Amino acid sequence: MTHYLKEYSRFNTIEEMDAGAEQHTMSNWDEMTKSDRLFLDVIRRYSVKYGTAHLKHGTIEEAIGKSNVTVLRAIRKLVNLGIIEKFHYIRLYT
């Protein structure tokens, strides 16, 4: 059985994902706040297994120590910069 997150991955290896995150961070440094960079790092760390992440806002809030509003701003900004893609998905429990 394949995991549902694999179909959303844009990377073939962890190294490729890390290099992509680093490249985006460096090329968009002036547009990103420290909170945006922390958010991207959390996404990168949680994406190690499948190349993509499915996180609750609360999980991200705890990881970066910021409010829900800050997390929402970071998501919106990184989507607008083309750094991340956001998919609406409801995880089914069996």
C-alpha positions as CSV (number, residue, x, y, z in Angstrom):
1,M,0.0,0.0,0.0
2,T,1.4,3.4,-1.0
3,H,1.0,6.3,1.3
4,Y,-1.3,9.1,0.2
5,L,1.4,11.8,0.7
6,K,3.8,10.3,-1.9
7,E,1.5,11.5,-4.7
8,Y,2.1,15.1,-3.7
9,S,5.9,14.9,-3.5
10,R,7.9,16.9,-6.0
11,F,11.3,15.5,-4.9
12,N,13.0,12.2,-5.5
13,T,15.5,12.3,-2.6
14,I,15.8,14.0,0.8
15,E,18.9,15.8,-0.5
16,E,17.0,17.2,-3.4
17,M,14.3,18.5,-1.1
18,D,16.9,20.1,1.3
19,A,18.6,21.7,-1.7
20,G,15.3,23.1,-3.0
21,A,14.4,24.5,0.4
22,E,17.8,26.1,0.8
23,Q,17.6,27.6,-2.7
24,H,14.1,29.1,-2.1
25,T,15.2,30.5,1.3
26,M,18.3,32.2,-0.2
27,S,16.6,33.5,-3.3
28,N,13.6,34.9,-1.3
29,W,15.5,36.0,1.9
30,D,14.5,39.6,1.7
31,E,10.8,38.7,1.2
32,M,10.7,36.2,4.1
33,T,10.6,37.0,7.8
34,K,12.3,34.9,10.4
35,S,8.9,33.3,11.2
36,D,8.5,32.4,7.5
37,R,11.9,30.7,7.5
38,L,11.1,28.8,10.7
39,F,7.9,27.7,9.2
40,L,9.6,26.4,6.0
41,D,12.2,24.6,8.2
42,V,9.4,22.8,10.1
43,I,7.7,21.8,6.8
44,R,11.1,20.5,5.5
45,R,11.8,18.5,8.7
46,Y,8.3,16.9,8.7
47,S,8.7,16.0,5.0
48,V,11.7,13.7,5.3
49,K,9.7,10.5,5.1
50,Y,7.5,11.1,2.1
51,G,8.8,14.3,0.5
52,T,5.7,16.2,1.7
53,A,4.0,17.1,4.9
54,H,0.4,17.0,6.3
55,L,0.5,19.1,9.4
56,K,-2.1,20.8,11.6
57,H,-1.7,24.5,12.2
58,G,-1.4,23.7,15.9
59,T,1.6,21.4,15.3
60,I,3.3,24.2,13.4
61,E,2.4,26.8,16.0
62,E,4.1,24.7,18.7
63,A,7.1,23.9,16.6
64,I,7.9,27.6,15.8
65,G,6.5,29.1,19.0
66,K,4.2,31.5,17.1
67,S,0.4,32.2,16.9
68,N,-2.1,30.7,14.5
69,V,-2.3,34.0,12.7
70,T,1.5,34.0,12.1
71,V,1.3,30.4,10.7
72,L,-1.6,31.4,8.4
73,R,0.4,34.4,7.2
74,A,3.5,32.2,6.6
75,I,1.4,29.7,4.6
76,R,-0.1,32.5,2.5
77,K,3.2,34.1,1.8
78,L,5.1,31.0,0.9
79,V,2.3,29.9,-1.4
80,N,2.3,33.3,-3.1
81,L,6.1,33.1,-3.5
82,G,5.7,29.7,-5.1
83,I,7.8,28.0,-2.4
84,I,5.1,25.6,-1.2
85,E,1.9,24.2,-2.6
86,K,-1.2,23.9,-0.4
87,F,-3.7,21.1,-1.0
88,H,-7.0,20.7,0.8
89,Y,-7.2,17.2,2.0
90,I,-9.2,15.4,4.7
91,R,-7.3,12.5,6.1
92,L,-9.5,9.4,6.5
93,Y,-9.2,7.4,9.6
94,T,-9.7,3.6,9.4
